[in-house]
Amino acid sequence: MIVETGHFALVLAFALSLVQFAVPLAGTRLGDQRLMAVAGPVAVAGFALTALSFAALTAAYVQSDFSVANVWENSHSLKPMLYKVTGVWGNHEGSMLLWVLILAFFGALVAWFGANLPATLRANVLSVQGLIGAAFFLFVLATSNPFARIDPAPMEGRDLNPILQDIGLAIHPPLLYLGYVGFSICFSFAVAALIEGRIDAAWARWVRPWTLAAWVFLTGGIAMGSYWAYYELGWGGWWFWDPVENASFLPWLSGTALLHSAIVMEKRSALKIWTLLLAILTFSLSLLGTFLVRSGVLTSVHAFATDPSRGLFILMILILFIGGSLALFALRASSLTQGGLFHPVSREGALVLNNLFLTTATATVLIGTLYPLLIEAVTGEKISVGAPFFNLTFIPLVMPLLLAVPFGPLMAWKRGDLYAVAQRLFAAFGGALLVVLLSFFFVDGIGVLAAFGIGVAAWLMLGAVTDLALKSGIGSVGAAVAWRRFVGLPRSVFGTALAHFGLGVTTLGIVAVTTLEVERIVTMRPGETMPIAGYTLRFEGIQPFQGPNFTEEQGRFVYFDAAGRERGAIMSSKRLYTARQMPTTEAGIATRGFSQLYVALGDPTSDGGVVVRVWWKPLVLLIWLGGVVMMAGGTMSLLDRRLRVGAPSARRSKDVLKPQVAAE
Amino acid sequence: MLFWIVAAVLTLCACLAVLLPAMRVRGRAVADADHDLEVYQDQLGELERDAARGVIDAVEAEQARAEIGRRIIKLAAERKQDGSAGSGRLGRIVATIAVLAVPVASWGIYAAIGSPNLPAQPLQARLEKNPADSSMQELVARAEGHLAANPEDGRGWEVLAPIYFRMGRYNDAVVAYRNAMRLQGVTAAREIGLGEAIAANAGGMITTEAQAAFERALEIEPDNAKARFLLATGFAQEGRTKEAEGMLRTMLDGLAADSPWRGAVGQALAQLGVEADPARPGPSADDMEAAALMSDNDRAQMIENMVAGLDQRLRDNPQDAEGWRRLVQSYVVLGRMEDAGDALKRGVEALGDEGEAAGDLVAFAAERGVVLEGQVEQ
């Protein structure tokens, strides 16, 4: 019964999403308050039903109910409980159900926290959200139903793809989806403004928390995915410019641009139209990502079962939303009022520069991702646009942006003074220069470019610190006053500084790993040792191990530091998942500070040895820690009190407006 | 029944979520301009705080204050254009349609794609329910659970082996017979069972391995009619007609007058007689050797031919549940999953969608990863 209840709840949620689309929209067209008021409760009810449906599927997984085709295809009764639960979204149908669940969740959040929104805006936003929901509910029900049944039920399932049987599956997809789908709210706000042909004064303020939240989740999702690929795939890479990775990176880039242009819009009522366009583009890129990953156009661990009808369906959704919103934009954008003016050298100017670079970078990655697909579709020829293309185009584009970052927050609004800002950044510049020189002379095997890269990272971090120091007046006022000011700084200032600092941290990690990494591939027999990056690694031997649903050959290593002291053991293994007869490599990783020693087992050789690949990855953890710092920055900004705009009550607003009318 | 009650309650709640807000009487709407005013006042307050903290200088603060002031003035003009009243009648019609659409759409769609009569089947509950109510598969799964915990229970393997065979899980039957022999000792009956399972797993082909099993059985019980008969059949399959014939003849001579094997042996001999035309000389010693040393490729070819033959036979005479099972199994062994799916579909059609035989066939196929087309996509 529980399975069919979930199925029915899903169908009911689809019906409600249609109501959520049509009724509030009719309400705003007819000017009928009661119809507009339907949006909120329906959104909440739709979320409750989707959650019920998701819970039912989860229950089917937990109880190994193989009468559900989806469970039979992706689960196994011997699988550990954690993977039974995460397996719910470790497949196409379940992950789409998670997608609509999060979509409904964000809709419900707008309904809950949207009391301070103007009634028409709220109704329109929820209506657009309802339309997106309806499209995806229909997609799930028509092409990817997770509740399809098998009768009679088999007694055992086919198990989950072993690569996905990892704690990463519990974190990466939900975070990523929260990011992807979170941008749908920005999209809905943009389309709602276009439908009305009016942008409320607080539009940017209302959109900002959603943008921030989506951005924070997307940052976390991408960082987690990158770390997961790094330790699970067993070749020690952390970013491959793989189309699937690009699909998540594209909305991140344009979302970052949106985040910054929304600041200008909020503070100065400028860049309104541009911000709307970015909001539309960012969600469009999220949809494009969903299409690329879910349609089976690409083959990867994300593609699951491929089915042409699904691809076609998502393509239709893509055309409907991207085409529809851009058409609406073309129709209405000209009727929106322009905002305040500003001098090119100003905070606004700096943010425009940021947007220029970020959108160009987005376009570059987009071309690099789609070009091979287009070529294949048109000529049937398979070409690969790999890391060289992106290194040649993306990095030169991002470098000037990184150099410019510390200037932005120090510029004044409206009309800034570049020279004065440069003077104030003198200390940071000196510090960065010092770091370049020190690393050049004291780090072995470092090149000029690497030292320069480390300098850029230092410049970003020191720039962020300078921003905080100047704003709290360190150096110009007494320590006590400076401390009081520091504590009293708006949280968004801390958010900015933290996020920019995190960017520097990630840059440092990337530069260090790309330029200073050491890789060795050797054949080792038990007892043999090999030196790597100041450590000595000894191979102890291989022993078999029996897991719950896999067997593995565990290779044990011990490593010593330069003084010959034992520092710890590393376990690296090759697993065989019995149900699917699928082998995986479990890399052994030892962490020293922010650096890691990474050991992957290869094939055994005929003379009793085994091929071992060992990497020394200097400062590699900083790549993801930087992401965590950026997330902290975003969260800090999210907590800023200026995001909470009070709602006027019907009675109070009259009194408030009286002096205003009189003054006129 | 409970499901329908739950579904009805859920539908009712969904309808109420539409109906209640649409029925509530509203006070005067808050105009959009009021919201904007609130925002501007908030901005002014923030500006004052920033100025007091010294984050921005006096000139900048004054400019910003003037800008916000200009925006507030603009509002008043906008406010005059506001004030549309609700259109009562049309609104009520829209609300009514919406409330009705929820149950109509949801029950309509669910009726088309749902399986309301299929209960949930958690694995644990299936394994724990009264054995009398359990299906064969469930009983087997339970026994498997027992054997996974006590793999040295030879008696368990002994019981399970022929059941596996009957379910068509020939590979598992092979393992079970081997385990039974390892733990309970070798007997002729077990060796014969093993041989049969190996042969069935090869799609009915009595392979060298199966022959070896029958030969071992004959060493223990030289008079075992079944082992002898199957071994002879194996020879016949390999084209060693003379040997097969000789073996069957000696067997026929040794059988009691009322032995049930007489009929079968007679039939087999008759078949051999048809195939081995007396006008043509029998296979030479070289031929026989070649057949014995047949390469894997040729053997695979031979199996393919046999499967094709079976396929054709079922097209002519489809009312053969066992035959369909063997055909599905053969295609799975050959890795031709699409053909297996096709065979399953034809089998179900031939045996009648609703019948027990068809159900057994579907279950049998599902065990091997073959699912009836349209079953998953529904």
Contacts between the chains, C-beta under 8 A, distances in Angstrom:
chain1	res1	chain2	res2	distance
A	1	B	2	5.9
A	1	B	3	4.7
A	1	B	6	7.3
A	1	B	119	6.2
A	1	B	120	5.9
A	2	B	120	5.0
A	3	B	118	7.8
A	3	B	120	4.6
A	4	B	3	5.7
A	4	B	114	6.2
A	4	B	115	6.5
A	4	B	116	5.6
A	4	B	118	6.9
A	4	B	120	7.6
A	5	B	3	6.5
A	5	B	6	5.4
A	5	B	7	7.2
A	5	B	10	7.7
A	7	B	110	7.1
A	7	B	113	7.9
A	7	B	114	5.5
A	7	B	115	7.9
A	8	B	3	8.0
A	8	B	6	7.9
A	8	B	7	5.0
A	8	B	10	6.7
A	8	B	106	7.3
A	8	B	110	5.3
A	8	B	114	6.5
A	9	B	10	6.2
A	11	B	106	4.9
A	11	B	109	4.9
A	11	B	110	4.7
A	11	B	113	7.6
A	11	B	114	7.5
A	12	B	10	5.8
A	12	B	11	6.5
A	12	B	14	5.3
A	12	B	102	7.4
A	12	B	106	4.5
A	14	B	105	7.5
A	14	B	106	7.5
A	14	B	109	7.1
A	15	B	14	7.1
A	15	B	101	6.8
A	15	B	102	4.9
A	15	B	105	4.1
A	15	B	106	4.3
A	15	B	109	7.6
A	16	B	14	5.6
A	16	B	17	7.1
A	16	B	18	7.7
A	16	B	102	6.5
A	18	B	101	7.0
A	18	B	105	6.8
A	19	B	18	5.6
A	19	B	98	4.8
A	19	B	101	6.6
A	19	B	102	6.3
A	22	B	94	7.9
A	22	B	98	6.9
A	23	B	18	7.2
A	23	B	22	7.7
A	23	B	94	6.2
A	23	B	95	7.1
A	23	B	98	4.9
A	26	B	91	7.8
A	26	B	94	4.9
A	27	B	91	7.2
A	27	B	94	7.9
A	30	B	86	7.4
A	30	B	87	4.8
A	30	B	90	5.7
A	30	B	91	5.8
A	30	B	94	7.6
A	31	B	84	4.0
A	31	B	85	6.8
A	31	B	86	5.9
A	31	B	87	6.4
A	32	B	86	4.6
A	32	B	87	5.9
A	32	B	88	7.8
A	32	B	90	7.5
A	32	B	91	3.8
A	32	B	94	7.7
A	33	B	26	4.4
A	33	B	29	5.3
A	33	B	86	5.6
A	34	B	21	6.9
A	34	B	22	5.0
A	34	B	23	7.3
A	34	B	24	6.8
A	34	B	26	6.0
A	34	B	86	7.0
A	34	B	91	6.1
A	34	B	95	7.0
A	35	B	22	6.5
A	35	B	91	5.3
A	35	B	94	5.9
A	35	B	95	6.4
A	37	B	21	4.3
A	37	B	22	7.2
A	37	B	24	6.8
A	37	B	26	7.0
A	38	B	18	5.8
A	38	B	21	4.9
A	38	B	22	5.3
A	38	B	95	7.3
A	38	B	98	7.2
A	40	B	21	7.0
A	41	B	17	4.5
A	41	B	18	7.6
A	41	B	20	6.8
A	41	B	21	5.0
A	42	B	17	5.2
A	42	B	18	5.9
A	42	B	21	8.0
A	44	B	17	7.3
A	45	B	13	6.7
A	45	B	14	5.7
A	45	B	17	3.7
A	49	B	10	7.0
A	49	B	14	6.9
A	52	B	10	7.9
A	60	B	120	7.0
A	63	B	120	7.6
A	63	B	122	3.4
A	63	B	123	6.5
A	63	B	124	6.7
A	63	B	125	7.7
A	64	B	122	6.7
A	64	B	123	3.9
A	64	B	124	7.6
A	65	B	120	5.5
A	65	B	121	5.4
A	65	B	122	5.2
A	65	B	123	7.0
A	66	B	121	7.2
A	66	B	123	6.8
A	67	B	118	6.5
A	67	B	120	7.0
A	67	B	121	4.3
A	69	B	371	7.6
A	69	B	375	7.6
A	69	B	376	4.5
A	77	B	123	5.4
A	116	B	35	7.7
A	117	B	35	7.6
A	118	B	30	7.1
A	118	B	32	4.4
A	118	B	35	4.6
A	119	B	29	5.9
A	119	B	30	6.8
A	120	B	32	6.6
A	121	B	32	7.5
A	141	B	109	7.0
A	141	B	113	6.8
A	145	B	113	6.8
A	145	B	378	7.6
A	147	B	114	7.9
A	148	B	375	7.7
A	148	B	376	5.1
A	148	B	377	6.8
A	148	B	378	5.5
A	149	B	115	4.7
A	149	B	118	5.2
A	149	B	378	7.7
A	150	B	366	6.4
A	150	B	371	6.8
A	150	B	375	6.3
A	150	B	376	7.2
A	151	B	115	7.4
A	151	B	118	5.7
A	152	B	135	6.8
A	152	B	137	7.1
A	152	B	359	6.5
A	152	B	362	6.9
A	152	B	363	4.6
A	152	B	366	7.2
A	153	B	121	5.0
A	153	B	126	7.8
A	153	B	366	8.0
A	154	B	137	7.8
A	154	B	363	7.8
A	154	B	366	4.7
A	154	B	367	6.1
A	155	B	123	7.6
A	155	B	126	7.8
A	155	B	137	5.4
A	155	B	138	7.0
A	155	B	140	7.3
A	155	B	141	4.1
A	155	B	367	7.6
A	156	B	141	7.5
A	158	B	369	7.2
A	198	B	32	7.3
A	200	B	32	6.2
A	200	B	35	6.1
A	200	B	36	6.0
A	200	B	39	7.7
A	201	B	35	7.5
A	201	B	36	3.9
A	201	B	39	4.4
A	201	B	40	6.3
A	201	B	71	6.8
A	202	B	35	6.6
A	202	B	36	7.0
A	202	B	38	7.8
A	202	B	39	4.0
A	205	B	39	6.9
A	269	B	71	7.2
A	340	B	67	6.4
A	412	B	56	8.0
A	412	B	60	6.7
A	413	B	60	7.2
A	413	B	64	7.8
A	414	B	60	7.7
A	414	B	63	7.0
A	471	B	55	6.7
A	473	B	54	7.4
A	485	B	53	6.7
A	485	B	54	7.4
A	488	B	53	6.1
A	489	B	55	8.0
A	642	B	42	7.5
A	642	B	46	5.7
A	645	B	38	6.5
A	645	B	39	5.7
A	645	B	42	5.9
A	646	B	38	5.8
A	646	B	42	6.9
A	647	B	30	7.8
A	647	B	35	7.5
A	647	B	38	7.1
A	648	B	30	5.8
A	648	B	34	4.4
A	648	B	35	6.2
A	648	B	37	7.2
A	648	B	38	4.8
A	649	B	30	7.6
A	650	B	27	5.7
A	650	B	28	5.4
A	650	B	29	7.7
A	650	B	30	5.4
A	653	B	30	6.2
A	653	B	31	7.7
A	653	B	34	4.0
A	653	B	37	7.3
A	653	B	38	7.7
A	656	B	34	7.8
A	656	B	37	6.6
A	656	B	38	7.9
A	656	B	41	7.6
A	657	B	34	7.0
A	657	B	37	6.5
A	657	B	79	7.7
A	660	B	37	7.1
A	660	B	72	6.6
A	660	B	75	7.9
A	660	B	76	6.6
A	661	B	76	6.6
A	664	B	73	7.1
A	664	B	76	5.5
